Amino acid sequence: MPNQPFYAQGLRFSCVRCSVCCRYESGFVFLSEKDVLVLAKAVQMGYNDFIETYCRWVPTAFGAARLSLKETPEYDCIFWKAGCLVYQARPLQCRAFPFWKSILASSNAWKSASASCPGMGKGTLFMRDEIESWLHAQTADPVITKKI
């Protein structure tokens, strides 16, 4: 059928917990309200204290800023210490990987991301409806933004 996404027959992925997506390169883990509430509870902090301690505002080109987790000077996620310290409470962005709009934009984008992730293309077969439910979840639970 025409106009089918490249993942119409599903994609394989199983996280091998290698932490490549959590370390070594600068990046952003953008947070929704739900993410902050869950993470704050996991580290036994209040909402505002959590944001002050573990988050930063990342400016966008549109006069706004988005809330992201901080990272260490080595570019590791602030919650990475020989593994994810908040794995059960990790943000939607982390849970949804690799089913992000940018990675699912084309088969070339998928292949490019696969080059650094040993779990992509292997393991569990995620069918189109599951993949699209991850995309929908990311739209339904937007990142916290503020005007700057």
Steps between C-alpha positions, in 0.01 A plus 500: 500500500631847417576753774586233754773597746821302463418333833160373383613138552650584838851559635718298731647648815616374838685724739825330597562765770834592345444865606628641169190721478559625856868590483795648317323758281323818588126469463170587653247294693194720481242462776123516523302583814440129555873425462592758765236370742613138460871581521459733799314226686768244405778715650277609792497870419238765447414613148679838512803366686535226239497754216752723678735208574478279192371715213597780264313718253603457138424800275325438169504712186143610570542716813431215737696250707438131564570317825773236479697286741851624572804303395841454657814672366575169322160528322343213694139531611484635853335171602760269348739333746604156367143479371180698526424593860136572415435228242150417628411873506688610187341770284274425204774608260724224635223238513388580145846467343551419213141575402551875464356704216850599383620138487181377334505774237659265246676169464825696460444675834433159661818353346705801611379467861557124484872558442547604864236282667568125521137426591343646187408245236520214749274334753133578552290579193293814560205519265381820336223562755746471791746734331228752429378478859848615611479791255154588629616484864773752426248737342243449777752571779679815380829633628489784755573832332516860612537832322835671531 
